[in-house]
Amino acid sequence: MYNNKPIISNFSTDYGSEIYITYESPPGLSFEESVILLFNTYDSVSKENSLTPETEIMTRFHLSDIANQAKLFREYLNTKRETSYASIVGTPPVFGKVAIESYHIKSKNTIVKTKPDDGVLCVKHNKYSTIWLSGKPSNKGNSEFQSNEILDKFSRKLIYYNATIQDNLIRTWFYVRDIDNNYAGFVKSRREFFKTIGLTNDTHFVASTGIEGCCENVSDLVYMNSLSITGLQKGQIEYMSVPDYMCPTYFYNVTFERATKVNYGDRTHYYISGTASIDKEGNVLHIGNVEKQAERTLENINALLSAYGADFSDMKVMLVYLRDLSDLVRVSQFLKQKLPENLPYIIVRGAVCRPTWLIEMEGIAISSKKNNSFFPFC
């Protein structure tokens, strides 16, 4: 079941390439041994593929026990990563103690990266600027209070980078500690905040994942990663839906898009939100059967892609969240049969927003479909 090699995917045009890598440290090692092996392996595969610190844009690290591991990991990370966006989350890998997902851009044109603030990376590529930004609370409180603080600070930070949630926010990841108890407060906060800035059922929301996870401070109940893009023209963003397969999220009082499509002059990006075994009425399908839930989840994702000019062969990276680790063997075997052989993905332990959902998946796809009305990506 455990894959001892990194998995890498690549999308290339005449303008440049985007590369995703996933790797998980093997079981049976100490945390320090796991971290050293992970970085050595990642550095080796990066070198083999002519990837450098200059091409590295994002790294997200999944730790098995973040409260005890974060301090040592940050000390090591500070010696290795200086110019990319690095996020550390408590979403335990199912095999080892640490896993990595990374994203690189190689371009014939100049890519300019700046880190104007802690937890922020701005990437200038062609006519666009991509903003990677983290958010966590600075005060104790319940999940609603902390989510309010995160969203308010995030909105004000975006303005500093000439961006807004309404026009430029493409994708969020919200990690909620003890999601069975704290998800409702987070959902209420986001719903009310969106309403104050004019995002409603009649406008649009944002592609997102809301999943069990945490950062190192045990009093922090919510942690956010985000992706925003400036320089986009009208019509460049499309909000994706497949009502014959999945209802709009506002049917059950939640406010996110099923997926978001961004069109470029040389490619198309598809940001697939956290997706589970749900039908067009909002019902959980196949309660108690993780394999059937996984099958329906893939069916829903494929329906989204197919409706907007792509398919599963265009997927470049996936994250799989599993509620019950005793389902790992069956899920691993199922995914090995169903997913493309060279698709990078990681399975982590993470409860979904409804207890009866046993599995959730998210991902990013890139297709060669292009729209000459817009500038190339890079």
C-alpha positions as CSV (number, residue, x, y, z in Angstrom):
1,M,0.0,0.0,0.0
2,Y,2.7,2.5,0.9
3,N,4.4,4.0,-2.1
4,N,8.1,4.6,-1.3
5,K,8.7,6.8,-4.3
6,P,7.6,10.4,-4.9
7,I,4.9,10.9,-7.6
8,I,5.3,13.7,-10.0
9,S,2.9,15.2,-12.6
10,N,3.7,17.8,-15.3
11,F,1.7,20.1,-17.5
12,S,3.6,21.9,-20.2
13,T,3.0,24.3,-23.1
14,D,5.3,26.5,-25.2
15,Y,5.1,29.1,-22.4
16,G,6.1,26.9,-19.5
17,S,5.3,24.1,-17.1
18,E,3.5,23.4,-13.9
19,I,4.7,20.5,-11.7
20,Y,3.2,18.8,-8.7
21,I,5.0,16.4,-6.4
22,T,3.7,14.3,-3.5
23,Y,5.7,12.1,-1.1
24,E,5.1,10.5,2.3
25,S,7.8,9.4,4.7
26,P,7.8,5.6,5.3
27,P,6.3,4.0,8.4
28,G,8.6,2.9,11.3
29,L,10.9,5.9,11.4
30,S,11.3,8.5,14.2
31,F,10.0,12.0,13.3
32,E,13.5,13.4,12.8
33,E,14.4,10.5,10.6
34,S,11.2,11.0,8.7
35,V,11.9,14.7,8.1
36,I,15.5,14.1,6.9
37,L,14.4,11.4,4.5
38,L,11.5,13.4,3.2
39,F,13.6,16.4,2.4
40,N,16.5,14.4,1.0
41,T,14.0,12.5,-1.3
42,Y,12.2,15.7,-2.3
43,D,15.5,17.5,-3.1
44,S,16.7,14.5,-5.1
45,V,13.5,14.3,-7.3
46,S,13.5,18.1,-7.7
47,K,17.1,18.0,-9.0
48,E,16.3,15.1,-11.3
49,N,13.5,17.2,-12.8
50,S,15.5,20.5,-13.0
51,L,13.4,22.1,-10.2
52,T,15.1,24.7,-8.0
53,P,14.2,26.9,-5.1
54,E,13.4,29.5,-7.7
55,T,10.7,27.3,-9.4
56,E,9.2,26.2,-6.1
57,I,5.9,28.1,-5.3
58,M,4.0,26.2,-2.7
59,T,4.8,23.4,-0.2
60,R,2.2,22.0,2.2
61,F,3.5,19.6,4.9
62,H,1.1,17.2,6.6
63,L,2.3,16.2,10.1
64,S,1.1,13.3,12.2
65,D,1.3,15.1,15.6
66,I,1.7,18.8,14.9
67,A,1.5,19.9,18.6
68,N,4.7,18.0,19.4
69,Q,6.4,18.1,16.0
70,A,5.9,21.7,14.7
71,K,8.8,23.4,16.6
72,L,11.4,20.9,15.4
73,F,9.9,20.9,11.9
74,R,10.0,24.7,11.6
75,E,13.6,24.8,12.7
76,Y,14.5,22.4,9.9
77,L,12.2,24.1,7.4
78,N,13.9,27.5,8.1
79,T,17.2,26.1,6.8
80,K,15.6,24.7,3.7
81,R,12.8,26.9,2.4
82,E,13.1,30.7,2.2
83,T,11.4,31.8,-1.0
84,S,8.2,29.6,-1.3
85,Y,4.9,29.5,0.5
86,A,5.1,26.8,3.1
87,S,2.1,25.6,5.1
88,I,2.3,23.2,8.0
89,V,-1.0,21.4,8.9
90,G,-2.0,18.8,11.4
91,T,-3.6,16.4,8.9
92,P,-1.8,13.1,9.7
93,P,-0.6,11.0,6.8
94,V,-1.9,7.5,6.9
95,F,1.5,5.8,6.7
96,G,4.4,7.9,7.9
97,K,4.9,10.9,10.2
98,V,5.2,13.6,7.5
99,A,4.1,14.1,3.9
100,I,4.6,16.8,1.3
101,E,2.7,18.2,-1.6
102,S,4.6,20.8,-3.7
103,Y,3.9,23.0,-6.7
104,H,6.5,24.4,-9.1
105,I,6.3,26.8,-12.1
106,K,9.0,26.7,-14.8
107,S,8.6,29.4,-17.4
108,K,10.5,30.8,-20.4
109,N,9.5,34.2,-19.1
110,T,10.6,35.7,-15.7
111,I,8.8,34.6,-12.6
112,V,9.1,37.0,-9.7
113,K,8.5,35.8,-6.2
114,T,8.2,38.1,-3.1
115,K,7.4,37.4,0.5
116,P,6.1,40.8,1.8
117,D,4.8,39.3,5.1
118,D,4.9,36.2,7.2
119,G,2.6,33.6,5.7
120,V,2.3,35.4,2.4
121,L,3.9,34.7,-1.1
122,C,3.2,36.8,-4.1
123,V,4.1,35.3,-7.5
124,K,4.2,37.5,-10.6
125,H,3.8,35.4,-13.8
126,N,3.1,37.0,-17.1
127,K,0.2,39.6,-16.5
128,Y,-0.9,37.8,-13.3
129,S,0.0,37.9,-9.6
130,T,-0.9,34.9,-7.5
131,I,-1.2,35.4,-3.8
132,W,-0.7,32.5,-1.4
133,L,-1.8,33.6,2.1
134,S,-2.4,31.8,5.5
135,G,-4.7,32.9,8.3
136,K,-4.9,31.8,11.9
137,P,-6.5,33.4,14.9
138,S,-4.6,35.5,17.4
139,N,-7.1,35.2,20.2
140,K,-8.8,32.3,22.0
141,G,-12.5,31.8,21.5
142,N,-15.0,29.5,19.8
143,S,-14.8,28.5,16.1
144,E,-17.2,31.2,15.0
145,F,-15.2,33.9,16.8
146,Q,-11.9,32.7,15.4
147,S,-13.3,32.4,11.9
148,N,-14.6,35.9,12.1
149,E,-11.2,37.2,13.0
150,I,-9.4,35.2,10.3
151,L,-11.8,36.3,7.5
152,D,-11.7,39.9,8.6
153,K,-7.9,40.1,8.7
154,F,-7.7,38.2,5.4
155,S,-10.1,40.6,3.7
156,R,-8.0,43.6,4.8
157,K,-4.8,41.9,3.8
158,L,-6.1,41.3,0.3
159,I,-6.9,44.9,-0.2
160,Y,-3.2,45.7,0.6
161,Y,-2.3,43.5,-2.4
162,N,-4.9,45.2,-4.7
163,A,-7.3,42.2,-4.4
164,T,-10.7,41.4,-2.9
165,I,-12.5,38.2,-1.9
166,Q,-15.3,38.9,-4.4
167,D,-13.1,39.3,-7.5
168,N,-9.8,37.5,-6.8
169,L,-10.1,34.8,-4.2
170,I,-10.0,31.5,-6.1
171,R,-9.6,28.8,-3.5
172,T,-9.5,28.3,0.3
173,W,-8.6,25.4,2.6
174,F,-10.0,25.6,6.1
175,Y,-8.7,23.2,8.7
176,V,-11.1,22.8,11.7
177,R,-10.0,21.2,14.9
178,D,-12.6,18.7,16.2
179,I,-14.8,19.3,13.2
180,D,-17.7,17.4,14.5
181,N,-18.1,20.1,17.2
182,N,-16.6,23.2,15.6
183,Y,-17.7,23.1,11.9
184,A,-21.1,24.7,12.6
185,G,-19.5,27.8,14.1
186,F,-17.1,28.1,11.2
187,V,-19.9,27.7,8.6
188,K,-22.0,30.4,10.3
189,S,-19.1,32.8,10.4
190,R,-18.3,32.3,6.7
191,R,-21.9,32.5,5.6
192,E,-22.5,35.8,7.5
193,F,-19.1,37.3,6.4
194,F,-19.8,36.5,2.8
195,K,-23.2,38.2,3.1
196,T,-21.6,41.4,4.4
197,I,-19.4,41.6,1.3
198,G,-22.1,40.8,-1.1
199,L,-21.5,37.2,-1.8
200,T,-24.9,35.4,-1.8
201,N,-26.7,32.5,-3.5
202,D,-27.4,34.9,-6.4
203,T,-23.7,35.9,-7.0
204,H,-21.0,33.3,-6.3
205,F,-19.0,31.8,-3.5
206,V,-15.4,30.3,-3.5
207,A,-14.0,26.8,-4.1
208,S,-13.1,25.4,-0.8
209,T,-12.2,22.5,1.5
210,G,-13.4,22.4,5.1
211,I,-11.9,19.5,6.8
212,E,-10.6,18.1,10.2
213,G,-7.2,19.5,10.8
214,C,-5.2,21.9,13.0
215,C,-2.1,24.0,13.5
216,E,0.3,23.7,16.4
217,N,-1.5,25.9,18.9
218,V,-4.1,23.7,20.6
219,S,-6.4,26.7,21.2
220,D,-6.5,27.5,17.5
221,L,-9.7,25.9,16.2
222,V,-9.5,27.2,12.6
223,Y,-6.6,27.6,10.2
224,M,-6.8,28.8,6.6
225,N,-4.7,28.5,3.4
226,S,-5.8,30.5,0.4
227,L,-5.0,31.2,-3.3
228,S,-6.0,34.5,-4.9
229,I,-5.1,35.8,-8.4
230,T,-5.0,39.4,-9.7
231,G,-4.8,40.5,-13.3
232,L,-7.8,38.4,-14.4
233,Q,-10.2,39.8,-16.9
234,K,-14.0,39.6,-16.9
235,G,-15.1,36.1,-17.9
236,Q,-11.8,34.5,-17.0
237,I,-13.3,32.8,-13.9
238,E,-16.1,30.3,-14.1
239,Y,-17.9,28.8,-11.2
240,M,-18.6,25.1,-11.9
241,S,-21.7,23.1,-11.0
242,V,-23.3,19.8,-12.0
243,P,-26.9,20.0,-10.6
244,D,-27.7,16.5,-12.0
245,Y,-25.1,15.1,-9.6
246,M,-24.6,17.5,-6.7
247,C,-26.9,20.3,-5.4
248,P,-25.6,23.8,-4.7
249,T,-24.1,23.9,-1.3
250,Y,-26.5,26.6,-0.1
251,F,-29.2,23.9,-0.2
252,Y,-27.9,22.8,3.2
253,N,-26.8,26.3,4.3
254,V,-23.1,26.1,3.4
255,T,-21.4,28.7,1.2
256,F,-18.8,27.4,-1.2
257,E,-18.6,26.5,-4.9
258,R,-18.2,22.9,-6.1
259,A,-15.3,24.0,-8.2
260,T,-13.8,27.0,-9.9
261,K,-12.4,27.2,-13.5
262,V,-9.8,29.8,-14.5
263,N,-9.3,30.2,-18.3
264,Y,-5.9,31.3,-19.7
265,G,-4.5,31.8,-23.2
266,D,-2.5,28.6,-23.1
267,R,-4.3,26.3,-20.5
268,T,-7.2,26.0,-18.1
269,H,-7.1,25.4,-14.4
270,Y,-9.8,23.5,-12.4
271,Y,-9.8,23.9,-8.7
272,I,-12.0,21.1,-7.3
273,S,-13.4,21.7,-3.8
274,G,-13.6,19.0,-1.1
275,T,-16.1,16.5,-2.7
276,A,-17.9,13.6,-1.1
277,S,-20.6,11.1,-1.7
278,I,-23.6,13.4,-2.2
279,D,-26.5,13.5,-4.6
280,K,-28.5,16.3,-6.3
281,E,-30.8,16.5,-3.3
282,G,-27.9,17.0,-0.8
283,N,-28.2,13.5,0.7
284,V,-25.3,11.4,1.8
285,L,-25.1,8.3,-0.4
286,H,-23.9,4.8,0.7
287,I,-23.8,5.4,4.4
288,G,-21.4,3.0,6.1
289,N,-19.8,1.8,2.8
290,V,-16.5,3.6,2.2
291,E,-15.8,2.0,-1.2
292,K,-19.2,3.0,-2.6
293,Q,-18.7,6.5,-1.1
294,A,-15.3,6.7,-2.8
295,E,-16.8,5.6,-6.1
296,R,-19.5,8.2,-5.9
297,T,-17.0,10.9,-5.0
298,L,-14.9,10.1,-8.1
299,E,-18.1,10.1,-10.2
300,N,-19.0,13.6,-8.9
301,I,-15.5,14.9,-9.6
302,N,-15.5,13.5,-13.1
303,A,-18.9,15.0,-13.7
304,L,-17.6,18.4,-12.8
305,L,-14.6,18.0,-15.1
306,S,-16.6,16.6,-18.0
307,A,-19.1,19.4,-17.9
308,Y,-16.3,22.0,-18.4
309,G,-14.1,20.4,-21.0
310,A,-11.8,18.2,-19.0
311,D,-11.6,14.6,-17.6
312,F,-9.7,12.7,-15.0
313,S,-6.6,12.4,-17.2
314,D,-6.2,16.1,-16.6
315,M,-6.0,15.8,-12.8
316,K,-2.5,16.9,-11.6
317,V,-2.8,16.4,-7.8
318,M,-5.3,15.0,-5.3
319,L,-5.8,14.9,-1.6
320,V,-7.9,12.2,0.0
321,Y,-9.3,12.6,3.5
322,L,-10.2,9.5,5.4
323,R,-12.3,9.5,8.6
324,D,-11.6,6.0,9.8
325,L,-8.1,4.6,9.4
326,S,-9.5,1.0,9.6
327,D,-10.8,1.7,6.1
328,L,-7.3,2.3,4.7
329,V,-6.7,-1.0,3.1
330,R,-9.9,-1.1,1.1
331,V,-9.6,2.6,0.1
332,S,-5.9,2.2,-1.0
333,Q,-6.8,-0.8,-3.1
334,F,-9.8,1.0,-4.6
335,L,-7.8,4.2,-5.5
336,K,-5.0,2.2,-7.0
337,Q,-7.5,0.6,-9.4
338,K,-9.4,3.8,-10.2
339,L,-6.9,6.7,-10.3
340,P,-4.5,7.3,-13.1
341,E,-1.2,5.5,-12.4
342,N,1.0,8.6,-12.3
343,L,-1.4,11.0,-10.5
344,P,0.2,12.4,-7.3
345,Y,-2.0,12.0,-4.3
346,I,-1.8,11.7,-0.5
347,I,-4.2,10.0,1.9
348,V,-4.5,11.8,5.2
349,R,-6.7,11.2,8.3
350,G,-9.4,13.8,8.3
351,A,-13.0,13.7,9.4
352,V,-15.4,15.3,6.9
353,C,-18.1,17.9,7.8
354,R,-20.8,15.3,8.2
355,P,-20.0,12.3,10.3
356,T,-21.7,9.9,7.9
357,W,-19.2,11.0,5.1
358,L,-16.4,8.5,5.5
359,I,-14.2,10.0,2.7
360,E,-13.6,13.3,0.9
361,M,-11.4,14.2,-2.1
362,E,-10.1,17.4,-3.6
363,G,-7.8,18.2,-6.5
364,I,-6.4,20.4,-9.2
365,A,-6.7,19.7,-12.9
366,I,-5.0,21.4,-15.8
367,S,-6.2,21.0,-19.4
368,S,-4.8,22.1,-22.7
369,K,-8.0,23.9,-23.5
370,K,-7.2,27.6,-24.1
371,N,-9.0,30.8,-24.6
372,N,-7.1,33.3,-26.8
373,S,-9.1,36.2,-25.3
374,F,-6.8,36.0,-22.3
375,F,-3.1,36.1,-21.6
376,P,-1.1,32.9,-21.2
377,F,-0.6,31.7,-17.6
378,C,3.2,32.3,-17.7
